[in-house]
Amino acid sequence: MDYKTKRRPVIGVMGGARVTQDIIKSAFELGALIAANGWILLNGGRDAGVMRASAEGAKSKGGLTLGILPGNTKYEANPFIDIPVVTNMADARNLINVLSSDVVVALPGSAGTISEIALALKNAKPVILLQFTPGSYFPEYEENGLLMHTATPAECIEHIREIISRRA
């Protein structure tokens, strides 16, 4: 529980629409762990890659999912999204994704995922990279502890717990 808002933490899960089966498996496991902790999962909502897998994982544990959609219809949401948010903003929705999240987790992706990482860091949101190394673009954020690297979903969850408990 977030002490300032008395609301459950929102964990943003970002990543590519076209990823390997290993990343799909990690995204599913991460979503399940987020739900098991009672947190809300937020992602881009579409029916592809990390978005679908993380939402499916969260739903497998009875979690609440929120999808921030790029188009003008809720019907582009994957079947595991409880609350589809229609933006008709295309990639501009990336800012909504990160500002609505308490912690951002980024799995492998491309330019959209990189933009979400940059927007999150620019807005002082903690970012946890899960099986993803976007290059050496953000060394100052790594040095000050705002950007972390993890290898497994379980390790990622431990970082999220630490971040949430520091804020409480």
Biotite code that builds the C-alpha atoms (Angstrom):
import biotite.structure as struc

atoms = struc.array([
    struc.Atom([0.000, 0.000, 0.000], chain_id="A", res_id=1, res_name="MET", atom_name="CA", element="C"),
    struc.Atom([1.342, 3.431, -0.941], chain_id="A", res_id=2, res_name="ASP", atom_name="CA", element="C"),
    struc.Atom([1.300, 5.506, 2.244], chain_id="A", res_id=3, res_name="TYR", atom_name="CA", element="C"),
    struc.Atom([0.704, 8.807, 0.427], chain_id="A", res_id=4, res_name="LYS", atom_name="CA", element="C"),
    struc.Atom([-2.280, 7.741, -1.657], chain_id="A", res_id=5, res_name="THR", atom_name="CA", element="C"),
    struc.Atom([-3.590, 4.723, 0.271], chain_id="A", res_id=6, res_name="LYS", atom_name="CA", element="C"),
    struc.Atom([-3.699, 2.973, -3.090], chain_id="A", res_id=7, res_name="ARG", atom_name="CA", element="C"),
    struc.Atom([-2.036, -0.184, -4.301], chain_id="A", res_id=8, res_name="ARG", atom_name="CA", element="C"),
    struc.Atom([1.244, 0.409, -6.143], chain_id="A", res_id=9, res_name="PRO", atom_name="CA", element="C"),
    struc.Atom([1.058, 0.428, -9.936], chain_id="A", res_id=10, res_name="VAL", atom_name="CA", element="C"),
    struc.Atom([3.882, -1.449, -11.636], chain_id="A", res_id=11, res_name="ILE", atom_name="CA", element="C"),
    struc.Atom([4.423, -0.523, -15.272], chain_id="A", res_id=12, res_name="GLY", atom_name="CA", element="C"),
    struc.Atom([5.708, -3.345, -17.458], chain_id="A", res_id=13, res_name="VAL", atom_name="CA", element="C"),
    struc.Atom([7.201, -2.175, -20.746], chain_id="A", res_id=14, res_name="MET", atom_name="CA", element="C"),
    struc.Atom([8.684, -4.232, -23.545], chain_id="A", res_id=15, res_name="GLY", atom_name="CA", element="C"),
    struc.Atom([8.476, -5.244, -27.153], chain_id="A", res_id=16, res_name="GLY", atom_name="CA", element="C"),
    struc.Atom([5.584, -6.572, -29.168], chain_id="A", res_id=17, res_name="ALA", atom_name="CA", element="C"),
    struc.Atom([7.925, -8.996, -30.959], chain_id="A", res_id=18, res_name="ARG", atom_name="CA", element="C"),
    struc.Atom([10.159, -10.808, -28.490], chain_id="A", res_id=19, res_name="VAL", atom_name="CA", element="C"),
    struc.Atom([11.564, -14.295, -27.933], chain_id="A", res_id=20, res_name="THR", atom_name="CA", element="C"),
    struc.Atom([9.720, -17.068, -26.122], chain_id="A", res_id=21, res_name="GLN", atom_name="CA", element="C"),
    struc.Atom([12.152, -16.685, -23.213], chain_id="A", res_id=22, res_name="ASP", atom_name="CA", element="C"),
    struc.Atom([11.086, -13.067, -22.798], chain_id="A", res_id=23, res_name="ILE", atom_name="CA", element="C"),
    struc.Atom([7.403, -14.058, -23.102], chain_id="A", res_id=24, res_name="ILE", atom_name="CA", element="C"),
    struc.Atom([7.951, -16.551, -20.290], chain_id="A", res_id=25, res_name="LYS", atom_name="CA", element="C"),
    struc.Atom([9.689, -13.944, -18.104], chain_id="A", res_id=26, res_name="SER", atom_name="CA", element="C"),
    struc.Atom([6.941, -11.374, -18.789], chain_id="A", res_id=27, res_name="ALA", atom_name="CA", element="C"),
    struc.Atom([4.265, -13.910, -17.801], chain_id="A", res_id=28, res_name="PHE", atom_name="CA", element="C"),
    struc.Atom([6.138, -14.809, -14.607], chain_id="A", res_id=29, res_name="GLU", atom_name="CA", element="C"),
    struc.Atom([6.680, -11.137, -13.771], chain_id="A", res_id=30, res_name="LEU", atom_name="CA", element="C"),
    struc.Atom([2.977, -10.399, -14.236], chain_id="A", res_id=31, res_name="GLY", atom_name="CA", element="C"),
    struc.Atom([2.051, -13.312, -11.977], chain_id="A", res_id=32, res_name="ALA", atom_name="CA", element="C"),
    struc.Atom([4.458, -12.119, -9.278], chain_id="A", res_id=33, res_name="LEU", atom_name="CA", element="C"),
    struc.Atom([3.145, -8.552, -9.498], chain_id="A", res_id=34, res_name="ILE", atom_name="CA", element="C"),
    struc.Atom([-0.402, -9.824, -8.948], chain_id="A", res_id=35, res_name="ALA", atom_name="CA", element="C"),
    struc.Atom([0.686, -12.180, -6.148], chain_id="A", res_id=36, res_name="ALA", atom_name="CA", element="C"),
    struc.Atom([2.044, -9.127, -4.309], chain_id="A", res_id=37, res_name="ASN", atom_name="CA", element="C"),
    struc.Atom([-1.276, -7.314, -4.643], chain_id="A", res_id=38, res_name="GLY", atom_name="CA", element="C"),
    struc.Atom([0.076, -4.669, -7.007], chain_id="A", res_id=39, res_name="TRP", atom_name="CA", element="C"),
    struc.Atom([-1.653, -3.373, -10.150], chain_id="A", res_id=40, res_name="ILE", atom_name="CA", element="C"),
    struc.Atom([-0.041, -4.159, -13.509], chain_id="A", res_id=41, res_name="LEU", atom_name="CA", element="C"),
    struc.Atom([-0.003, -1.404, -16.130], chain_id="A", res_id=42, res_name="LEU", atom_name="CA", element="C"),
    struc.Atom([1.238, -1.875, -19.681], chain_id="A", res_id=43, res_name="ASN", atom_name="CA", element="C"),
    struc.Atom([0.611, -0.787, -23.265], chain_id="A", res_id=44, res_name="GLY", atom_name="CA", element="C"),
    struc.Atom([-2.412, -3.074, -23.424], chain_id="A", res_id=45, res_name="GLY", atom_name="CA", element="C"),
    struc.Atom([-2.044, -4.420, -26.940], chain_id="A", res_id=46, res_name="ARG", atom_name="CA", element="C"),
    struc.Atom([-2.433, -8.080, -27.886], chain_id="A", res_id=47, res_name="ASP", atom_name="CA", element="C"),
    struc.Atom([1.253, -8.751, -28.491], chain_id="A", res_id=48, res_name="ALA", atom_name="CA", element="C"),
    struc.Atom([4.534, -9.703, -26.847], chain_id="A", res_id=49, res_name="GLY", atom_name="CA", element="C"),
    struc.Atom([5.359, -8.422, -23.376], chain_id="A", res_id=50, res_name="VAL", atom_name="CA", element="C"),
    struc.Atom([2.021, -6.610, -23.101], chain_id="A", res_id=51, res_name="MET", atom_name="CA", element="C"),
    struc.Atom([-0.090, -9.722, -23.542], chain_id="A", res_id=52, res_name="ARG", atom_name="CA", element="C"),
    struc.Atom([2.217, -12.058, -21.606], chain_id="A", res_id=53, res_name="ALA", atom_name="CA", element="C"),
    struc.Atom([2.558, -9.834, -18.531], chain_id="A", res_id=54, res_name="SER", atom_name="CA", element="C"),
    struc.Atom([-1.196, -9.185, -18.409], chain_id="A", res_id=55, res_name="ALA", atom_name="CA", element="C"),
    struc.Atom([-1.924, -12.890, -18.819], chain_id="A", res_id=56, res_name="GLU", atom_name="CA", element="C"),
    struc.Atom([0.481, -13.675, -15.978], chain_id="A", res_id=57, res_name="GLY", atom_name="CA", element="C"),
    struc.Atom([-1.194, -11.126, -13.717], chain_id="A", res_id=58, res_name="ALA", atom_name="CA", element="C"),
    struc.Atom([-4.669, -12.489, -14.522], chain_id="A", res_id=59, res_name="LYS", atom_name="CA", element="C"),
    struc.Atom([-3.467, -16.038, -13.793], chain_id="A", res_id=60, res_name="SER", atom_name="CA", element="C"),
    struc.Atom([-3.084, -14.903, -10.168], chain_id="A", res_id=61, res_name="LYS", atom_name="CA", element="C"),
    struc.Atom([-6.273, -12.834, -10.053], chain_id="A", res_id=62, res_name="GLY", atom_name="CA", element="C"),
    struc.Atom([-4.490, -9.504, -10.514], chain_id="A", res_id=63, res_name="GLY", atom_name="CA", element="C"),
    struc.Atom([-5.843, -6.197, -11.781], chain_id="A", res_id=64, res_name="LEU", atom_name="CA", element="C"),
    struc.Atom([-4.538, -5.031, -15.171], chain_id="A", res_id=65, res_name="THR", atom_name="CA", element="C"),
    struc.Atom([-4.596, -1.639, -16.830], chain_id="A", res_id=66, res_name="LEU", atom_name="CA", element="C"),
    struc.Atom([-3.785, -1.152, -20.526], chain_id="A", res_id=67, res_name="GLY", atom_name="CA", element="C"),
    struc.Atom([-2.888, 2.265, -21.971], chain_id="A", res_id=68, res_name="ILE", atom_name="CA", element="C"),
    struc.Atom([-3.850, 1.832, -25.630], chain_id="A", res_id=69, res_name="LEU", atom_name="CA", element="C"),
    struc.Atom([-2.395, 3.786, -28.567], chain_id="A", res_id=70, res_name="PRO", atom_name="CA", element="C"),
    struc.Atom([-5.511, 3.851, -30.764], chain_id="A", res_id=71, res_name="GLY", atom_name="CA", element="C"),
    struc.Atom([-9.088, 5.030, -30.626], chain_id="A", res_id=72, res_name="ASN", atom_name="CA", element="C"),
    struc.Atom([-10.822, 1.807, -29.597], chain_id="A", res_id=73, res_name="THR", atom_name="CA", element="C"),
    struc.Atom([-10.769, -0.397, -26.534], chain_id="A", res_id=74, res_name="LYS", atom_name="CA", element="C"),
    struc.Atom([-11.067, -3.433, -28.787], chain_id="A", res_id=75, res_name="TYR", atom_name="CA", element="C"),
    struc.Atom([-7.344, -3.431, -29.530], chain_id="A", res_id=76, res_name="GLU", atom_name="CA", element="C"),
    struc.Atom([-6.712, -4.473, -25.901], chain_id="A", res_id=77, res_name="ALA", atom_name="CA", element="C"),
    struc.Atom([-5.587, -7.998, -25.220], chain_id="A", res_id=78, res_name="ASN", atom_name="CA", element="C"),
    struc.Atom([-8.127, -10.245, -23.459], chain_id="A", res_id=79, res_name="PRO", atom_name="CA", element="C"),
    struc.Atom([-6.238, -10.020, -20.138], chain_id="A", res_id=80, res_name="PHE", atom_name="CA", element="C"),
    struc.Atom([-6.677, -6.259, -19.706], chain_id="A", res_id=81, res_name="ILE", atom_name="CA", element="C"),
    struc.Atom([-9.316, -5.320, -17.124], chain_id="A", res_id=82, res_name="ASP", atom_name="CA", element="C"),
    struc.Atom([-9.278, -1.579, -17.694], chain_id="A", res_id=83, res_name="ILE", atom_name="CA", element="C"),
    struc.Atom([-8.485, -0.437, -21.235], chain_id="A", res_id=84, res_name="PRO", atom_name="CA", element="C"),
    struc.Atom([-7.605, 3.264, -21.446], chain_id="A", res_id=85, res_name="VAL", atom_name="CA", element="C"),
    struc.Atom([-8.180, 4.570, -24.974], chain_id="A", res_id=86, res_name="VAL", atom_name="CA", element="C"),
    struc.Atom([-5.817, 7.467, -25.756], chain_id="A", res_id=87, res_name="THR", atom_name="CA", element="C"),
    struc.Atom([-5.735, 7.867, -29.564], chain_id="A", res_id=88, res_name="ASN", atom_name="CA", element="C"),
    struc.Atom([-2.229, 9.194, -28.878], chain_id="A", res_id=89, res_name="MET", atom_name="CA", element="C"),
    struc.Atom([-0.052, 6.546, -30.583], chain_id="A", res_id=90, res_name="ALA", atom_name="CA", element="C"),
    struc.Atom([3.452, 6.690, -29.070], chain_id="A", res_id=91, res_name="ASP", atom_name="CA", element="C"),
    struc.Atom([2.646, 9.780, -27.009], chain_id="A", res_id=92, res_name="ALA", atom_name="CA", element="C"),
    struc.Atom([0.873, 7.387, -24.630], chain_id="A", res_id=93, res_name="ARG", atom_name="CA", element="C"),
    struc.Atom([4.329, 6.318, -23.431], chain_id="A", res_id=94, res_name="ASN", atom_name="CA", element="C"),
    struc.Atom([4.369, 9.326, -21.114], chain_id="A", res_id=95, res_name="LEU", atom_name="CA", element="C"),
    struc.Atom([1.037, 8.224, -19.605], chain_id="A", res_id=96, res_name="ILE", atom_name="CA", element="C"),
    struc.Atom([2.481, 4.730, -19.125], chain_id="A", res_id=97, res_name="ASN", atom_name="CA", element="C"),
    struc.Atom([5.414, 5.938, -17.054], chain_id="A", res_id=98, res_name="VAL", atom_name="CA", element="C"),
    struc.Atom([3.738, 8.783, -15.156], chain_id="A", res_id=99, res_name="LEU", atom_name="CA", element="C"),
    struc.Atom([0.940, 6.441, -14.038], chain_id="A", res_id=100, res_name="SER", atom_name="CA", element="C"),
    struc.Atom([3.440, 3.852, -12.750], chain_id="A", res_id=101, res_name="SER", atom_name="CA", element="C"),
    struc.Atom([5.136, 3.859, -9.359], chain_id="A", res_id=102, res_name="ASP", atom_name="CA", element="C"),
    struc.Atom([7.920, 1.635, -10.691], chain_id="A", res_id=103, res_name="VAL", atom_name="CA", element="C"),
    struc.Atom([8.714, 0.842, -14.328], chain_id="A", res_id=104, res_name="VAL", atom_name="CA", element="C"),
    struc.Atom([10.068, -2.555, -15.383], chain_id="A", res_id=105, res_name="VAL", atom_name="CA", element="C"),
    struc.Atom([11.499, -2.749, -18.901], chain_id="A", res_id=106, res_name="ALA", atom_name="CA", element="C"),
    struc.Atom([12.010, -6.015, -20.733], chain_id="A", res_id=107, res_name="LEU", atom_name="CA", element="C"),
    struc.Atom([13.627, -6.184, -24.187], chain_id="A", res_id=108, res_name="PRO", atom_name="CA", element="C"),
    struc.Atom([11.987, -4.002, -26.780], chain_id="A", res_id=109, res_name="GLY", atom_name="CA", element="C"),
    struc.Atom([12.855, -1.410, -29.362], chain_id="A", res_id=110, res_name="SER", atom_name="CA", element="C"),
    struc.Atom([12.488, 2.360, -29.735], chain_id="A", res_id=111, res_name="ALA", atom_name="CA", element="C"),
    struc.Atom([9.171, 2.542, -27.865], chain_id="A", res_id=112, res_name="GLY", atom_name="CA", element="C"),
    struc.Atom([10.616, 0.751, -24.857], chain_id="A", res_id=113, res_name="THR", atom_name="CA", element="C"),
    struc.Atom([13.733, 2.932, -24.933], chain_id="A", res_id=114, res_name="ILE", atom_name="CA", element="C"),
    struc.Atom([11.517, 6.027, -24.975], chain_id="A", res_id=115, res_name="SER", atom_name="CA", element="C"),
    struc.Atom([9.598, 4.743, -21.938], chain_id="A", res_id=116, res_name="GLU", atom_name="CA", element="C"),
    struc.Atom([12.854, 4.170, -20.060], chain_id="A", res_id=117, res_name="ILE", atom_name="CA", element="C"),
    struc.Atom([14.056, 7.680, -20.903], chain_id="A", res_id=118, res_name="ALA", atom_name="CA", element="C"),
    struc.Atom([10.731, 9.289, -19.972], chain_id="A", res_id=119, res_name="LEU", atom_name="CA", element="C"),
    struc.Atom([10.612, 7.399, -16.684], chain_id="A", res_id=120, res_name="ALA", atom_name="CA", element="C"),
    struc.Atom([14.149, 8.399, -15.721], chain_id="A", res_id=121, res_name="LEU", atom_name="CA", element="C"),
    struc.Atom([13.554, 12.003, -16.767], chain_id="A", res_id=122, res_name="LYS", atom_name="CA", element="C"),
    struc.Atom([10.559, 12.010, -14.408], chain_id="A", res_id=123, res_name="ASN", atom_name="CA", element="C"),
    struc.Atom([12.497, 10.369, -11.536], chain_id="A", res_id=124, res_name="ALA", atom_name="CA", element="C"),
    struc.Atom([10.606, 7.068, -11.760], chain_id="A", res_id=125, res_name="LYS", atom_name="CA", element="C"),
    struc.Atom([12.620, 4.015, -10.697], chain_id="A", res_id=126, res_name="PRO", atom_name="CA", element="C"),
    struc.Atom([13.351, 1.734, -13.656], chain_id="A", res_id=127, res_name="VAL", atom_name="CA", element="C"),
    struc.Atom([14.279, -1.929, -13.387], chain_id="A", res_id=128, res_name="ILE", atom_name="CA", element="C"),
    struc.Atom([15.700, -3.543, -16.501], chain_id="A", res_id=129, res_name="LEU", atom_name="CA", element="C"),
    struc.Atom([14.783, -7.228, -16.724], chain_id="A", res_id=130, res_name="LEU", atom_name="CA", element="C"),
    struc.Atom([16.975, -9.212, -19.111], chain_id="A", res_id=131, res_name="GLN", atom_name="CA", element="C"),
    struc.Atom([17.494, -5.997, -21.080], chain_id="A", res_id=132, res_name="PHE", atom_name="CA", element="C"),
    struc.Atom([20.565, -3.868, -21.712], chain_id="A", res_id=133, res_name="THR", atom_name="CA", element="C"),
    struc.Atom([19.647, -0.808, -23.774], chain_id="A", res_id=134, res_name="PRO", atom_name="CA", element="C"),
    struc.Atom([23.266, 0.358, -23.982], chain_id="A", res_id=135, res_name="GLY", atom_name="CA", element="C"),
    struc.Atom([25.191, 2.906, -21.975], chain_id="A", res_id=136, res_name="SER", atom_name="CA", element="C"),
    struc.Atom([22.854, 5.834, -22.446], chain_id="A", res_id=137, res_name="TYR", atom_name="CA", element="C"),
    struc.Atom([21.936, 6.305, -18.796], chain_id="A", res_id=138, res_name="PHE", atom_name="CA", element="C"),
    struc.Atom([25.080, 5.989, -16.621], chain_id="A", res_id=139, res_name="PRO", atom_name="CA", element="C"),
    struc.Atom([24.159, 8.812, -14.233], chain_id="A", res_id=140, res_name="GLU", atom_name="CA", element="C"),
    struc.Atom([20.853, 7.091, -13.436], chain_id="A", res_id=141, res_name="TYR", atom_name="CA", element="C"),
    struc.Atom([22.649, 3.825, -12.711], chain_id="A", res_id=142, res_name="GLU", atom_name="CA", element="C"),
    struc.Atom([25.072, 5.658, -10.429], chain_id="A", res_id=143, res_name="GLU", atom_name="CA", element="C"),
    struc.Atom([22.295, 7.297, -8.388], chain_id="A", res_id=144, res_name="ASN", atom_name="CA", element="C"),
    struc.Atom([20.297, 4.053, -8.097], chain_id="A", res_id=145, res_name="GLY", atom_name="CA", element="C"),
    struc.Atom([17.340, 5.073, -10.248], chain_id="A", res_id=146, res_name="LEU", atom_name="CA", element="C"),
    struc.Atom([18.184, 2.493, -12.958], chain_id="A", res_id=147, res_name="LEU", atom_name="CA", element="C"),
    struc.Atom([18.775, -1.136, -11.931], chain_id="A", res_id=148, res_name="MET", atom_name="CA", element="C"),
    struc.Atom([19.557, -4.341, -13.823], chain_id="A", res_id=149, res_name="HIS", atom_name="CA", element="C"),
    struc.Atom([18.033, -7.751, -13.014], chain_id="A", res_id=150, res_name="THR", atom_name="CA", element="C"),
    struc.Atom([18.253, -11.188, -14.552], chain_id="A", res_id=151, res_name="ALA", atom_name="CA", element="C"),
    struc.Atom([15.079, -12.845, -13.254], chain_id="A", res_id=152, res_name="THR", atom_name="CA", element="C"),
    struc.Atom([11.498, -11.843, -12.465], chain_id="A", res_id=153, res_name="PRO", atom_name="CA", element="C"),
    struc.Atom([12.013, -12.834, -8.804], chain_id="A", res_id=154, res_name="ALA", atom_name="CA", element="C"),
    struc.Atom([15.042, -10.544, -8.523], chain_id="A", res_id=155, res_name="GLU", atom_name="CA", element="C"),
    struc.Atom([13.001, -7.777, -10.141], chain_id="A", res_id=156, res_name="CYS", atom_name="CA", element="C"),
    struc.Atom([10.229, -8.219, -7.553], chain_id="A", res_id=157, res_name="ILE", atom_name="CA", element="C"),
    struc.Atom([12.770, -7.862, -4.721], chain_id="A", res_id=158, res_name="GLU", atom_name="CA", element="C"),
    struc.Atom([13.861, -4.502, -6.136], chain_id="A", res_id=159, res_name="HIS", atom_name="CA", element="C"),
    struc.Atom([10.235, -3.383, -6.431], chain_id="A", res_id=160, res_name="ILE", atom_name="CA", element="C"),
    struc.Atom([9.608, -4.339, -2.789], chain_id="A", res_id=161, res_name="ARG", atom_name="CA", element="C"),
    struc.Atom([12.664, -2.331, -1.689], chain_id="A", res_id=162, res_name="GLU", atom_name="CA", element="C"),
    struc.Atom([11.543, 0.724, -3.679], chain_id="A", res_id=163, res_name="ILE", atom_name="CA", element="C"),
    struc.Atom([7.993, 0.583, -2.332], chain_id="A", res_id=164, res_name="ILE", atom_name="CA", element="C"),
    struc.Atom([9.152, 0.074, 1.269], chain_id="A", res_id=165, res_name="SER", atom_name="CA", element="C"),
    struc.Atom([11.570, 3.051, 1.024], chain_id="A", res_id=166, res_name="ARG", atom_name="CA", element="C"),
    struc.Atom([8.668, 5.252, -0.041], chain_id="A", res_id=167, res_name="ARG", atom_name="CA", element="C"),
    struc.Atom([6.358, 4.039, 2.736], chain_id="A", res_id=168, res_name="ALA", atom_name="CA", element="C"),
])
